[in-house]
Amino acid sequence: MLLYTLVQMIDYLVNIVSMVVIVQFVLGLLIAFNVVNMQNNAVAAIWKALNAILEPLLAPIRRMMPDTGQIDFSPMVLIVLLNLLSILLRGIAASGY
């Protein structure tokens, strides 16, 4: 029972990190297409906070991936890896270990 609760908590954290990655991606697109301006203090603060949260997770993935030019696939890889971890932990919890 304790393992199942722990897996649920990790799954919840995986969902939160996935949402933060998606928010960072959307905000990056809005900044790139000049919909929002980095001169706005609120936008700059949110962008810096999102980068501070996600950079420790994305930097190792970026180092391992080949250079793809302007397209950064590391957020997608992070989401896939987190979901695979969640599936693995749910399988372990269901098996009773």
N, C-alpha and C positions, 0 to 999 in steps of 0.2 A: 504494500500500500504506500509506503514511504517512497519507494522508487518511482511509482506511478505519479505521485505528487511532484517529485523532483523533475520528472520528464515533462509534466504539464507546465511547470515554471520555466524550464528551458525553452519549451515550445512557444510560450508567451513572449519570452525575450527575443526569440528568433523572429517572431511576427513584428515586434517593435523595431528591431534593426532593419528588417525588410522594408517597413514603411518609411523609416528615416532615409534609406537608400533611394527609395522612389521619390521622396520629397526633395532630396538633394538633386536628383536627376532633373526633375521638373523645374526646380529653381534655376539650375544651370542652363536649361533651354530658354527660360524666360530672360535670363541675363544675356545669353548669347544673341537672342533675337531682339534685344534692347526693349523688351516689354517692361521690365523693371530696371531701375538704374542703381548701380553700385554706389552712387553718390548719396543715396538715401541711407541714413544711419541704421535704420531698422533692417533693411535688406542686407547691408554689409555685416551687421551683427549676426543675423540668422545664417548667412553663408559661412562666416568664420566658425560659428558654433557647429554647424553640420560637418564642415571639413575637419574640425578638431575631434569630433566624435568618430568619424568614419575613416580618417586617414590611417590610424593604426591597424585597421582591418583591411584596407584596400592596398596599402603600400607593399606588403609581401606578395600579394596577388599580381600587382603591376610588375614587380621585379621578375616573377617567374614567366609572365606572358610575353610572347613576341611583340615587337613594336608594330602597331597597326596604324600608325599615323595619327590622324585627328580623332579617330574613334576609340573611345575607352570602353573596353568590354569588362573591366574589372568589377563594376557594380553588379552586372548580370551574373558573373562567375560567383561573386560573394553570395548573392541570393540563392543560387543553385546549391552551393556548398552548404549553406545554412539549412536549406530544406532537406538536403540529403542527411545531414546530421540529425535533424528532427525525426525523419523517418526511421533512421537507424536506432535512435534512442527509444522511439515508440515500440519498435519491434523487440528490443531487448526487454522493455518493461512488460510487454504482453507475454513474453516467454517465461517470465517469472524469476529471472535472475536478479 
